[in-house]
Amino acid sequence: MVTVRVGGKAPDFEAPAYNKGKFVNIKLSDYSGKWVLLCFYPGDFTFV
């Protein structure tokens, strides 16, 4: 299990994303050396 700490390096992960009109899988390591903003909306696209 990976421990995430404030100010520490984020662990590499893969997740689905919506990019340029289609859904794709992206990896955090694809953006190595670049600024990244991660927005997470739990329950988005659900009818709760």
PDB file as gemmi writes it, atoms N, CA and C in Angstrom:
CRYST1    1.000    1.000    1.000  90.00  90.00  90.00 P 1                      
ATOM      1  N   MET A   1       0.844  -1.184   0.000  1.00  0.00           N  
ATOM      2  CA  MET A   1       0.000   0.000   0.000  1.00  0.00           C  
ATOM      3  C   MET A   1       0.885   1.242   0.000  1.00  0.00           C  
ATOM      4  N   VAL A   2       0.500   2.227  -0.790  1.00  0.00           N  
ATOM      5  CA  VAL A   2       1.269   3.454  -0.918  1.00  0.00           C  
ATOM      6  C   VAL A   2       0.707   4.517   0.012  1.00  0.00           C  
ATOM      7  N   THR A   3       1.581   5.213   0.713  1.00  0.00           N  
ATOM      8  CA  THR A   3       1.171   6.301   1.585  1.00  0.00           C  
ATOM      9  C   THR A   3       1.379   7.618   0.861  1.00  0.00           C  
ATOM     10  N   VAL A   4       0.341   8.436   0.793  1.00  0.00           N  
ATOM     11  CA  VAL A   4       0.422   9.745   0.152  1.00  0.00           C  
ATOM     12  C   VAL A   4       0.592  10.790   1.240  1.00  0.00           C  
ATOM     13  N   ARG A   5       1.552  11.701   1.029  1.00  0.00           N  
ATOM     14  CA  ARG A   5       1.811  12.742   2.017  1.00  0.00           C  
ATOM     15  C   ARG A   5       1.775  14.113   1.360  1.00  0.00           C  
ATOM     16  N   VAL A   6       1.304  15.105   2.092  1.00  0.00           N  
ATOM     17  CA  VAL A   6       1.285  16.469   1.593  1.00  0.00           C  
ATOM     18  C   VAL A   6       2.707  16.899   1.274  1.00  0.00           C  
ATOM     19  N   GLY A   7       2.910  17.434   0.078  1.00  0.00           N  
ATOM     20  CA  GLY A   7       4.232  17.881  -0.348  1.00  0.00           C  
ATOM     21  C   GLY A   7       5.083  16.780  -0.942  1.00  0.00           C  
ATOM     22  N   GLY A   8       4.589  15.540  -0.880  1.00  0.00           N  
ATOM     23  CA  GLY A   8       5.330  14.408  -1.421  1.00  0.00           C  
ATOM     24  C   GLY A   8       4.955  14.144  -2.872  1.00  0.00           C  
ATOM     25  N   LYS A   9       5.695  13.269  -3.504  1.00  0.00           N  
ATOM     26  CA  LYS A   9       5.424  12.891  -4.880  1.00  0.00           C  
ATOM     27  C   LYS A   9       4.211  11.967  -4.933  1.00  0.00           C  
ATOM     28  N   ALA A  10       3.322  12.235  -5.871  1.00  0.00           N  
ATOM     29  CA  ALA A  10       2.122  11.411  -6.024  1.00  0.00           C  
ATOM     30  C   ALA A  10       2.498  10.076  -6.655  1.00  0.00           C  
ATOM     31  N   PRO A  11       1.877   8.990  -6.225  1.00  0.00           N  
ATOM     32  CA  PRO A  11       2.147   7.690  -6.847  1.00  0.00           C  
ATOM     33  C   PRO A  11       1.580   7.648  -8.266  1.00  0.00           C  
ATOM     34  N   ASP A  12       2.220   6.899  -9.140  1.00  0.00           N  
ATOM     35  CA  ASP A  12       1.731   6.768 -10.506  1.00  0.00           C  
ATOM     36  C   ASP A  12       0.418   5.993 -10.493  1.00  0.00           C  
ATOM     37  N   PHE A  13      -0.520   6.405 -11.323  1.00  0.00           N  
ATOM     38  CA  PHE A  13      -1.791   5.711 -11.430  1.00  0.00           C  
ATOM     39  C   PHE A  13      -2.325   5.862 -12.846  1.00  0.00           C  
ATOM     40  N   GLU A  14      -3.285   5.033 -13.189  1.00  0.00           N  
ATOM     41  CA  GLU A  14      -3.962   5.108 -14.481  1.00  0.00           C  
ATOM     42  C   GLU A  14      -5.447   5.302 -14.220  1.00  0.00           C  
ATOM     43  N   ALA A  15      -6.084   6.177 -15.021  1.00  0.00           N  
ATOM     44  CA  ALA A  15      -7.494   6.469 -14.813  1.00  0.00           C  
ATOM     45  C   ALA A  15      -8.146   6.867 -16.135  1.00  0.00           C  
ATOM     46  N   PRO A  16      -9.469   6.642 -16.240  1.00  0.00           N  
ATOM     47  CA  PRO A  16     -10.167   7.104 -17.438  1.00  0.00           C  
ATOM     48  C   PRO A  16     -10.306   8.618 -17.399  1.00  0.00           C  
ATOM     49  N   ALA A  17     -10.246   9.246 -18.568  1.00  0.00           N  
ATOM     50  CA  ALA A  17     -10.378  10.700 -18.669  1.00  0.00           C  
ATOM     51  C   ALA A  17     -11.126  11.045 -19.948  1.00  0.00           C  
ATOM     52  N   TYR A  18     -11.721  12.224 -19.961  1.00  0.00           N  
ATOM     53  CA  TYR A  18     -12.394  12.735 -21.150  1.00  0.00           C  
ATOM     54  C   TYR A  18     -11.470  13.766 -21.775  1.00  0.00           C  
ATOM     55  N   ASN A  19     -10.986  13.488 -22.989  1.00  0.00           N  
ATOM     56  CA  ASN A  19     -10.008  14.358 -23.635  1.00  0.00           C  
ATOM     57  C   ASN A  19     -10.324  14.494 -25.117  1.00  0.00           C  
ATOM     58  N   LYS A  20     -10.491  15.724 -25.566  1.00  0.00           N  
ATOM     59  CA  LYS A  20     -10.728  16.029 -26.986  1.00  0.00           C  
ATOM     60  C   LYS A  20     -11.911  15.253 -27.561  1.00  0.00           C  
ATOM     61  N   GLY A  21     -13.004  15.202 -26.796  1.00  0.00           N  
ATOM     62  CA  GLY A  21     -14.239  14.608 -27.288  1.00  0.00           C  
ATOM     63  C   GLY A  21     -14.375  13.111 -27.151  1.00  0.00           C  
ATOM     64  N   LYS A  22     -13.433  12.454 -26.478  1.00  0.00           N  
ATOM     65  CA  LYS A  22     -13.573  11.006 -26.293  1.00  0.00           C  
ATOM     66  C   LYS A  22     -12.962  10.586 -24.953  1.00  0.00           C  
ATOM     67  N   PHE A  23     -13.368   9.403 -24.490  1.00  0.00           N  
ATOM     68  CA  PHE A  23     -12.837   8.860 -23.249  1.00  0.00           C  
ATOM     69  C   PHE A  23     -11.568   8.073 -23.550  1.00  0.00           C  
ATOM     70  N   VAL A  24     -10.523   8.323 -22.776  1.00  0.00           N  
ATOM     71  CA  VAL A  24      -9.236   7.649 -22.934  1.00  0.00           C  
ATOM     72  C   VAL A  24      -8.691   7.288 -21.554  1.00  0.00           C  
ATOM     73  N   ASN A  25      -7.742   6.376 -21.501  1.00  0.00           N  
ATOM     74  CA  ASN A  25      -7.040   6.075 -20.253  1.00  0.00           C  
ATOM     75  C   ASN A  25      -5.744   6.869 -20.241  1.00  0.00           C  
ATOM     76  N   ILE A  26      -5.461   7.526 -19.123  1.00  0.00           N  
ATOM     77  CA  ILE A  26      -4.224   8.290 -18.976  1.00  0.00           C  
ATOM     78  C   ILE A  26      -3.462   7.789 -17.763  1.00  0.00           C  
ATOM     79  N   LYS A  27      -2.155   8.001 -17.770  1.00  0.00           N  
ATOM     80  CA  LYS A  27      -1.308   7.673 -16.631  1.00  0.00           C  
ATOM     81  C   LYS A  27      -0.659   8.957 -16.136  1.00  0.00           C  
ATOM     82  N   LEU A  28      -0.490   9.077 -14.849  1.00  0.00           N  
ATOM     83  CA  LEU A  28       0.160  10.252 -14.289  1.00  0.00           C  
ATOM     84  C   LEU A  28       1.579  10.386 -14.832  1.00  0.00           C  
ATOM     85  N   SER A  29       2.237   9.280 -15.059  1.00  0.00           N  
ATOM     86  CA  SER A  29       3.614   9.318 -15.559  1.00  0.00           C  
ATOM     87  C   SER A  29       3.696   9.906 -16.973  1.00  0.00           C  
ATOM     88  N   ASP A  30       2.577   9.942 -17.718  1.00  0.00           N  
ATOM     89  CA  ASP A  30       2.564  10.574 -19.037  1.00  0.00           C  
ATOM     90  C   ASP A  30       2.837  12.074 -18.949  1.00  0.00           C  
ATOM     91  N   TYR A  31       2.629  12.650 -17.779  1.00  0.00           N  
ATOM     92  CA  TYR A  31       2.779  14.087 -17.577  1.00  0.00           C  
ATOM     93  C   TYR A  31       3.965  14.419 -16.687  1.00  0.00           C  
ATOM     94  N   SER A  32       4.917  13.537 -16.622  1.00  0.00           N  
ATOM     95  CA  SER A  32       6.111  13.747 -15.795  1.00  0.00           C  
ATOM     96  C   SER A  32       6.830  15.027 -16.206  1.00  0.00           C  
ATOM     97  N   GLY A  33       7.158  15.862 -15.228  1.00  0.00           N  
ATOM     98  CA  GLY A  33       7.854  17.116 -15.479  1.00  0.00           C  
ATOM     99  C   GLY A  33       6.934  18.269 -15.845  1.00  0.00           C  
ATOM    100  N   LYS A  34       5.623  18.035 -15.877  1.00  0.00           N  
ATOM    101  CA  LYS A  34       4.660  19.080 -16.207  1.00  0.00           C  
ATOM    102  C   LYS A  34       3.761  19.337 -15.008  1.00  0.00           C  
ATOM    103  N   TRP A  35       3.172  20.523 -14.971  1.00  0.00           N  
ATOM    104  CA  TRP A  35       2.192  20.837 -13.940  1.00  0.00           C  
ATOM    105  C   TRP A  35       0.911  20.056 -14.242  1.00  0.00           C  
ATOM    106  N   VAL A  36       0.292  19.491 -13.203  1.00  0.00           N  
ATOM    107  CA  VAL A  36      -0.933  18.704 -13.357  1.00  0.00           C  
ATOM    108  C   VAL A  36      -1.947  19.155 -12.313  1.00  0.00           C  
ATOM    109  N   LEU A  37      -3.174  19.362 -12.749  1.00  0.00           N  
ATOM    110  CA  LEU A  37      -4.270  19.667 -11.844  1.00  0.00           C  
ATOM    111  C   LEU A  37      -5.254  18.514 -11.933  1.00  0.00           C  
ATOM    112  N   LEU A  38      -5.491  17.847 -10.830  1.00  0.00           N  
ATOM    113  CA  LEU A  38      -6.398  16.708 -10.791  1.00  0.00           C  
ATOM    114  C   LEU A  38      -7.695  17.132 -10.116  1.00  0.00           C  
ATOM    115  N   CYS A  39      -8.795  17.012 -10.842  1.00  0.00           N  
ATOM    116  CA  CYS A  39     -10.130  17.312 -10.299  1.00  0.00           C  
ATOM    117  C   CYS A  39     -10.878  15.999 -10.149  1.00  0.00           C  
ATOM    118  N   PHE A  40     -11.405  15.768  -8.985  1.00  0.00           N  
ATOM    119  CA  PHE A  40     -12.101  14.513  -8.708  1.00  0.00           C  
ATOM    120  C   PHE A  40     -13.489  14.828  -8.166  1.00  0.00           C  
ATOM    121  N   TYR A  41     -14.493  14.308  -8.827  1.00  0.00           N  
ATOM    122  CA  TYR A  41     -15.871  14.491  -8.401  1.00  0.00           C  
ATOM    123  C   TYR A  41     -16.481  13.130  -8.131  1.00  0.00           C  
ATOM    124  N   PRO A  42     -16.444  12.671  -6.885  1.00  0.00           N  
ATOM    125  CA  PRO A  42     -17.053  11.366  -6.594  1.00  0.00           C  
ATOM    126  C   PRO A  42     -18.553  11.407  -6.878  1.00  0.00           C  
ATOM    127  N   GLY A  43     -19.022  10.407  -7.529  1.00  0.00           N  
ATOM    128  CA  GLY A  43     -20.434  10.323  -7.838  1.00  0.00           C  
ATOM    129  C   GLY A  43     -20.832  11.061  -9.107  1.00  0.00           C  
ATOM    130  N   ASP A  44     -19.887  11.697  -9.791  1.00  0.00           N  
ATOM    131  CA  ASP A  44     -20.217  12.384 -11.034  1.00  0.00           C  
ATOM    132  C   ASP A  44     -20.697  11.364 -12.059  1.00  0.00           C  
ATOM    133  N   PHE A  45     -21.629  11.728 -12.882  1.00  0.00           N  
ATOM    134  CA  PHE A  45     -22.247  10.869 -13.882  1.00  0.00           C  
ATOM    135  C   PHE A  45     -23.099   9.766 -13.254  1.00  0.00           C  
ATOM    136  N   THR A  46     -23.525   9.966 -12.017  1.00  0.00           N  
ATOM    137  CA  THR A  46     -24.430   9.004 -11.383  1.00  0.00           C  
ATOM    138  C   THR A  46     -25.763   9.691 -11.113  1.00  0.00           C  
ATOM    139  N   PHE A  47     -26.788   8.919 -10.948  1.00  0.00           N  
ATOM    140  CA  PHE A  47     -28.117   9.456 -10.707  1.00  0.00           C  
ATOM    141  C   PHE A  47     -28.508   9.236  -9.254  1.00  0.00           C  
ATOM    142  N   VAL A  48     -27.740   9.807  -8.351  1.00  0.00           N  
ATOM    143  CA  VAL A  48     -27.974   9.638  -6.918  1.00  0.00           C  
ATOM    144  C   VAL A  48     -28.841  10.777  -6.416  1.00  0.00           C  
TER     145      VAL A  48                                                      
END                                                                             
